[in-house]
Amino acid sequence: MNDIDPQIFKAYDIRGIYPSQVDEHGADRIARAIYTFFKQKLGKDSFTILLAKDMRISSPVMFEAAKKALIEMGANVVDAGLLSTPTFYFAVYHYKYDTGIQITASHNPKEYTGMKFVINSPKGIIKIGKSTGMDDVKEMALGEMIFTPAQTPGIVTQLSDVGVQEIENALKIFKNPTIDTFKIVADPANAMGITYLSEAEKKIPMNLIKMNFTLDGTFPVHQPDPLQLENLVDLQKRVLEEKANLGLAPDGDGDRLMFIDEKGELVPPSIISAIVARELLREYPGEKIVIDIRYLLTPKKIIEESGGKFVDVRVGHAFITQKMQETGAIFGGESSGHYYFRDNGGTESQVPVLLCVLKVMTDEKKKLSEITEELRRSYESGEFNFRVSNTQEIMNSVKEKYKDGTITSIDCIEIAYPSWRFSVRTSNTEPLLRLNVESFTKEEMETKRDELMAIIKNLAKK
């Protein structure tokens, strides 16, 4: 038996509290299970694993435990040290490593640790989640399996300068554009976004004003989660004080990026997706663009107006990466600030998004707020979360109430009408029911939002 809490095996990754749910001994066993899973999937004994970590207090011991276990099992480990998650994906894909493991707990509070792990494939990066092998790893890690060390241990090599290559690749995607020098305030919350923003500053013209720019896994100022609006307040204030052109807020492992305009307002990620989609479609006409179902009216309109092909997908970064590879899409956008590129194996890459926004501001000589309003085709409610115990009862009642709409079950319930739509779904990472509403008019969005919230609250059982 072992002391690994089964609850740490999530839909997209492994994530739990250190050391009560998982510690370095658990990391050892999980790493051996992941190695065995990789070996089975790849069908070969000799392969490379890129191993990286974030800046959390527990990451060094978790990293060393995983590295030692992988070497004993016979893996050839590429020690990449500190990497953001987008840089991790970039390195696995562009350097053609067979697999990769990232020690990270994304935007979770400081006491968390975790692992993301991937396989490289001819179509792109395969993120290992519930639908792609997480249950297999869970069963091996929690069971009685004996992991026999290899007769010949694996070797360790070092990886350096990957950040430089990541920036060069981003510039290549947009054909090395001419960029004006903008004043940018960035608050990565002492987390991994610091790494790629620091590299970007060297290659992309910008006057970068830095907030919380020292890597610190205790997150001394605030949690590195830009979806919690209270974490953006200081950044918004600083953008106004500095009369900056925009603000940036990456999350803990850097795979999400939120934009603040020069007025201190949050730019909806659906608008950022629309900006990137339109720009890519000018260079690569007729390509497919993937958008998640939470908010798609604006990007769908922009994609269609730009001659592209719109593809919708259920919520979740692993599902979006998978859909991009299935469809061959050039770009994907998610309402939580994840942005995906075919050129990065269908995974998140934030530097090209920043570069694209700066390129459009340069080319059009417009402020970000002006570009936002020109591209806006719909109004969004923001996501509302309800902690309830009778999820299925609520879902069934909502479905019955709005049965005259077009009902889709891509991700729980999605119901559309000619001028508005909404989705109600369970969270993949938390015990919550989530509501999103959007409409072509602000008034209708607000009316339908309030209507749906009242229905859910009336039915809710805590």
ABEGO torsion letter per residue (X at the ends): XBABBAAABBAABBBBBOAAABBAAAAAAAAAAAAAAAAAAAGBABBBBBBBBBABAAAAAAAAAAAAAAAAAGBBBBBAEBBBAAAAAAAAAAAGBABBBBBBAEABBAABBEBBBBBBBAAEBBBBBAAAGAAAAAAAAABABBBBBBABBBBBBBBBGAAAAAAAAAAAAAGGBBBBBBBBBBBAGGBAAAAAAAAAAAABBBBBBBBGABBBAAGAABBBBAABAAAAAAAAAAAAAAGBABBBBBBAAGABBBBBBAAGBBBBAAAAAAAAAAAAAAABBGBBBBBBAABAAAAAAAAAAAGBBBBBBBBEAAAAAAAAAAAGBABBBBAAGBBBBAAAGGBBBAAAAAAAAAAAAAAAGBBAAAAAAAABABBBAEBBBBBBABAAAAAAAAAAAAAABBBBBABEBBBBBAABBBBBBBBAABBBBBBBBBBABAAAAAAAAAAAAAAAAAABBX
